[in-house]
Amino acid sequence: MPVAQVAATGVVRIDLRQIAANWQSLARLVDPIACGAVVKADAYGLGAARVIPALAAAGCKTFFIATPDEAENARARAPNACIYALDGLLPYSGQEFARLGVIPVLSNLSDVEAWVAFGKTRGGPPLPAALHIDSGLNRLGLPARDVRKLAANDTLRTGLDVKLVMSHLACAD
């Protein structure tokens, strides 16, 4: 049954079953590749507390959030999910992401260096990470020169357990 949120300007009905069905349709299109859900900003105002469990029940196992607070909320609602933090390493977030098992999306070389250094202080295998590559949108992501630096730096390259490489495409073509 749709959930209603009342505001001074009107009523918004959020149909969690339809959100789940939409995700399932997309998941079928990309199968066997995993299909995730971006639930940052309180699931874009739809209510992450309701949307995340609905998507998890529909089979979603990968979620994208932005901040450490959102990471805590997502982990509580999807304890076995793979959760990525799109805002990368905000100050002091490394310890929290490691505790929660959240994977930062690293979009600049200084975040890569910081995550590798943090991992070394913890000992053990390299920490998991996602790399965001700038493929032409010129908004977010490692530019080509930094990708080359990363590829040439054995310490950085071997200090990451890269789980995902992503980009914002500059155009659909």
Buried (B, 14 or more C-beta within 10 A) or exposed (E): EEBEEEEEEEEBEBBBEEBBEBBBEBBEEEEEEEBBBBBBEEBEEBBBEBBBBBBBEBEBBBBBBBBBEBBBBBBEBBEEBBBBBBBBBBEEBBEBBBEBBBBBBBBBBEBBBBBBEBBEEEEEEBBBBBBBBBBEEEEBBBBEEBBEBBEEBEEBBEBBEBEBEBBBEEEEE
